[in-house]
Every structure is written in C-alpha cells, then in structure tokens.
Amino acid sequence: MLGIDENPALAESYAAQADWDPRGSVGYVFLVLRPHRVQAWREVNEMTGRTLMRDGTWTERHHPTP
C-alpha cells in the first residue's frame, strides 16, 4: 500500500489511464498488486501444467515478456 503522494510516476500513470486523479481527494491509497502465480484452466482436470507465470516470470517460452 502506498500513500497517494509516495510515488508521483504511479499517480500520474493512474490519472492518465483512469481519466480521474485521486490526488485531490482525501483517504485514497494505491494498492500495487504483484501476482506470485498465474494459472489458466477451464475445469479441475486441466489444472496440471497450467501455471503460466511464477514469481513474475512466464513459465513457457511462447508467452510474451510482461
């Protein structure tokens, strides 16, 4: 969790993409989420081998670098 004024570049990026700037309001913070693991499947029997990203790194070569 970051205070609204702790990272000016993050605040500017957010304001540009959201078309709203929370820096002028009281009580807002930025939550920066970084996934540890990303999986994809449709049904439980497909879960084996479905980890696409681990610790911010793609596990398969055919996936683009984030």
N, C-alpha and C positions, 0 to 999 in steps of 0.2 A: 504494500500500500504506500503510495506516495502522496504527499501533500500537493495540493493543486499548483503551487509555485515552485516545487522542488526540481522539476525538470522542464525548463522552458521549451525545449525542442519537442518533447512529447505533447505538451499542452498545445503548441502551435499546430502540430500534425493532427491532433484530435479535432481542434476547432475547424481546421480546413476541411476535413472529411465529413464532419458531422453537421456543418453549417450552423453550429452553435458553440459558444465559448463559455464554459463554466467558470472561468477565472473571475468573472464579475459577480459571481453568486457565492453565498456563504454555505459551508457544510459539505462541499464536494471534495472527493479524493479520486485519484486514479488507481485502479487495480490493474496491475500488469500480470497477465497470466501466461505461464510458460509450461506447455504440456510436457510431462515426463514420458508418456507413451501414447501413441495414436494407433487405434485398431479400426478395421473395417470388416464387416460381415453382414449377412442377411439373417442367418439362423445359427443357433448354437453349434451345430455340427460343422460349421465352416470356421470356427474360431482358431483352430490350429494353423499357425503360419500367417496369421492376419495382422501381425504387428507391422505397421508401416513406418513408424518413427519411434526411436528410443533415445531419450536424453537429448532431444533436439536434432538428431541425425537420422536421415532417411535410411532404412534398413535395406532397401533394394536400389540397385543402380539406375533403374529406369524412372525413378521418381526425381523430379526437379529439386535442386538445392533450394531450401527456403530462403 
